[in-house]
Amino acid sequence: MLLARDNCSSYSLTNSSAEFLGFGQLVETTPTVLRISRIIVAPSKRGRGLGRALCDLLLAEAAKYADTERIALGVYRDNPVAISLYSSLGFVETPPHPIPEVMSMERRIARG
């Protein structure tokens, strides 16, 4: 048996010594929308700007998808550090998420 998910790409953030620093995914939800998902920064590495670096790299990767117009994500409302990061990257709150504890956010893909 195999597990497969054709619409999902996973990325690991590592340093030059191949030490794990973080993880994130891009999930194609529609032909024009990608979702950033499962952002994780190694607990011992938090507070060093790695979440921003990981998001910047994921946004650059998302821009390579020719048809993508927007990128979306969900973030727990009780995570002000993540909300602040995403806001600083140009994400804005969108209509309510089906789970009240989660905020939906979205931004347009920058081209060129």
VORO-808663 format. One record per atom (N, C-alpha, C): residue in one letter; x, y, z. Coordinates in steps of 0.001 Angstrom, whole numbers, padded with zeros to 6 digits. Example, Ala and Ser with C-alpha at 12.3 -4.5 7.8 and 13.67 -1.06 7.14 Angstrom:
REM VORO-808663
residu,east,north,up
a,013190,-005690,007800
a,012300,-004500,007800
a,013200,-003300,007800
s,012850,-002250,007080
s,013670,-001060,007140
s,012900,000030,007870
***
This chain:
REM VORO-808663
residu,east,north,up
m,000833,-001175,000000
m,000000,000000,000000
m,000879,001239,000000
l,000391,002274,-000639
l,001092,003546,-000692
l,000148,004664,-000295
l,000704,005657,000368
l,-000031,006886,000605
l,000401,007875,-000455
a,-000543,008580,-001045
a,-000204,009559,-002065
a,-001106,010770,-001927
r,-000526,011898,-002204
r,-001297,013136,-002220
r,-000712,013985,-003332
d,-001344,013951,-004474
d,-000805,014593,-005673
d,-000763,016114,-005583
n,-001603,016695,-004787
n,-001709,018149,-004771
n,-000896,018786,-003643
c,000098,018089,-003099
c,000824,018571,-001943
c,002330,018415,-002150
s,003075,019476,-001832
s,004532,019425,-001862
s,005053,019764,-000480
s,005973,018954,000034
s,006535,019145,001370
s,007972,019631,001265
y,008361,020498,002202
y,009690,021101,002194
y,010275,021069,003592
s,011566,020768,003663
s,012304,020821,004922
s,013293,021973,004858
l,013383,022728,005928
l,014366,023792,006056
l,015523,023226,006867
t,016721,023251,006295
t,017899,022729,006972
t,019033,023743,006872
n,020030,023579,007714
n,021220,024420,007601
n,022273,023679,006781
s,023483,024241,006671
s,024520,023637,005840
s,025000,022285,006363
s,024696,021985,007625
s,025049,020688,008205
s,023914,019681,008114
a,022866,020024,007347
a,021675,019191,007175
a,020896,019013,008479
e,021067,019930,009416
e,020287,019906,010661
e,018877,020412,010368
f,017881,019672,010852
f,016482,020062,010647
f,016186,021356,011399
l,015638,022330,010669
l,015246,023604,011270
l,013739,023834,011192
g,013115,023335,010132
g,011690,023567,009977
g,011104,022749,008842
f,009785,022834,008732
f,009028,022052,007754
f,007809,022848,007350
g,007412,022726,006095
g,006181,023349,005621
g,005695,022660,004360
q,004436,022885,004045
q,003845,022293,002850
q,003112,023346,002042
l,003039,023104,000750
l,002163,023842,-000150
l,001148,022850,-000688
v,-000113,023179,-000525
v,-001205,022306,-000961
v,-002033,023063,-001992
e,-002226,022458,-003146
e,-003063,023072,-004178
e,-004520,022801,-003831
t,-005247,023862,-003471
t,-006659,023690,-003125
t,-007565,023910,-004328
t,-007153,024792,-005222
t,-007820,024994,-006513
t,-006705,025314,-007507
p,-006999,025380,-008795
p,-005941,025719,-009754
p,-005307,027102,-009518
t,-006005,027999,-008810
t,-005460,029343,-008598
t,-005109,029650,-007143
v,-005323,028688,-006235
v,-005055,028923,-004811
v,-004181,027808,-004243
l,-003078,028212,-003612
l,-002241,027294,-002843
l,-002439,027605,-001369
r,-002288,026607,-000535
r,-002400,026770,000913
r,-001064,026413,001546
i,-000554,027315,002393
i,000590,026979,003225
i,000040,026164,004384
s,000684,025043,004641
s,000164,024133,005646
s,001300,023551,006475
r,000974,023182,007697
r,001882,022462,008599
r,003241,023134,008769
i,003233,024424,009047
i,004480,025140,009321
i,004977,024716,010704
i,006192,024225,010738
i,006799,023781,011993
i,008234,024287,012022
v,008614,024930,013118
v,010012,025290,013356
v,010471,024482,014561
a,011664,023909,014464
a,012204,023102,015563
a,012137,023910,016860
p,011576,023344,017921
p,011417,024087,019174
p,012704,024752,019670
s,013828,024098,019522
s,015085,024669,020006
s,015605,025798,019127
k,014966,026014,017971
k,015418,027034,017015
k,014446,028209,016895
r,013383,028201,017672
r,012366,029257,017570
r,012907,030594,018065
g,012320,031678,017558
g,012717,033014,017965
g,013942,033540,017238
r,014333,032873,016154
r,015532,033258,015409
r,015229,033701,013974
g,013952,033903,013667
g,013583,034330,012322
g,013432,033203,011320
l,013468,031961,011790
l,013372,030842,010865
l,011963,030669,010301
g,010946,031013,011075
g,009581,030949,010562
g,009402,031893,009388
r,009961,033097,009507
r,009904,034069,008411
r,010690,033540,007206
a,011884,033005,007450
a,012688,032470,006349
a,011949,031342,005637
l,011348,030450,006408
l,010594,029339,005828
l,009414,029856,005009
c,008669,030808,005544
c,007528,031368,004809
c,007984,032090,003548
d,009083,032852,003629
d,009612,033528,002439
d,009950,032517,001348
l,010591,031413,001734
l,010940,030383,000752
l,009697,029713,000172
l,008691,029460,001007
l,007445,028861,000507
l,006715,029821,-000430
l,006716,031102,-000107
l,006074,032089,-000983
l,006803,032170,-002325
a,008134,032122,-002298
a,008902,032125,-003549
a,008597,030880,-004376
e,008475,029751,-003705
e,008132,028511,-004399
e,006722,028594,-004988
a,005793,029144,-004222
a,004407,029282,-004697
a,004330,030155,-005941
a,005190,031166,-006018
a,005185,032063,-007178
a,005597,031342,-008457
k,006239,030195,-008343
k,006646,029415,-009515
k,005472,028691,-010165
y,004376,028544,-009431
y,003180,027889,-009974
y,002463,028909,-010853
a,002507,028712,-012157
a,002063,029709,-013121
a,000632,030195,-012910
d,-000279,029311,-012551
d,-001688,029693,-012452
d,-002096,030217,-011081
t,-001206,030144,-010109
t,-001566,030532,-008749
t,-001710,032036,-008625
e,-002828,032463,-008088
e,-003108,033880,-007878
e,-003053,034261,-006400
r,-003416,033295,-005533
r,-003487,033586,-004102
r,-002891,032441,-003304
i,-002441,032792,-002107
i,-001974,031787,-001175
i,-002719,031989,000133
a,-003171,030899,000715
a,-004013,030947,001909
a,-003362,030134,003027
l,-003856,030345,004233
l,-003403,029554,005379
l,-004426,029684,006493
g,-004313,028815,007447
g,-005111,028885,008665
g,-004167,028955,009849
v,-004506,029761,010838
v,-003645,029921,012012
v,-004541,029980,013250
y,-004105,029333,014313
y,-004888,029380,015544
y,-004909,030793,016099
r,-006072,031244,016487
r,-006243,032606,016999
r,-005434,032869,018266
d,-005094,031818,018999
d,-004319,032003,020226
d,-002815,031931,019966
n,-002405,032161,018721
n,-000989,032169,018348
n,-000623,033550,017787
p,-000513,034563,018657
p,-000264,035921,018174
p,001075,036084,017460
v,002068,035279,017810
v,003366,035379,017128
v,003201,035000,015657
a,002514,033908,015382
a,002297,033483,013995
a,001409,034477,013250
i,000365,034966,013889
i,-000523,035942,013240
i,000262,037189,012871
s,001121,037649,013767
s,001948,038825,013490
s,002890,038567,012312
l,003500,037397,012295
l,004384,037047,011180
l,003622,037066,009865
y,002504,036373,009805
y,001745,036299,008556
y,001239,037673,008132
s,000810,038484,009076
s,000370,039846,008750
s,001523,040649,008156
s,002715,040502,008719
s,003871,041245,008212
s,004273,040778,006816
l,003866,039579,006441
l,004139,039045,005105
l,003027,039391,004109
g,002053,040181,004544
g,000989,040626,003643
g,-000286,039816,003682
f,-000390,038864,004590
f,-001623,038092,004720
f,-002657,038914,005476
v,-003896,038799,005049
v,-005007,039470,005721
v,-006070,038441,006063
e,-006835,038742,007117
e,-007892,037832,007525
e,-008977,037793,006459
t,-009486,036596,006204
t,-010555,036392,005227
t,-011785,035861,005964
p,-012879,035618,005253
p,-014092,035157,005933
p,-013817,034012,006907
p,-014637,033921,007903
p,-014382,032982,009002
p,-014107,031557,008565
h,-013184,030956,009295
h,-012837,029543,009128
h,-013958,028730,009770
p,-014245,027525,009280
p,-015307,026708,009886
p,-015035,026344,011350
i,-013762,026374,011746
i,-013407,026103,013142
i,-013183,027460,013809
p,-013987,027836,014793
p,-013905,029180,015385
p,-012526,029547,015933
e,-011757,028575,016377
e,-010434,028844,016949
e,-009374,029142,015887
v,-009724,028961,014623
v,-008775,029139,013532
v,-009143,030372,012712
m,-008139,031177,012404
m,-008311,032351,011545
m,-007837,031983,010140
s,-008656,032270,009141
s,-008248,032104,007743
s,-007563,033385,007299
m,-006441,033240,006606
m,-005711,034387,006083
m,-005324,034096,004636
e,-005095,035176,003871
e,-004807,035017,002458
e,-004014,036218,001956
r,-003252,036009,000890
r,-002574,037108,000197
r,-002411,036759,-001266
r,-002224,037782,-002069
r,-001987,037586,-003497
r,-000533,037179,-003701
i,-000288,036433,-004755
i,001075,036051,-005116
i,001722,037226,-005849
a,002900,037609,-005390
a,003672,038682,-006053
a,004388,038069,-007246
r,004229,038673,-008386
r,004892,038209,-009619
r,005941,039229,-010034
g,007047,038702,-010598
g,008072,039572,-011185
g,008900,040162,-010188
***
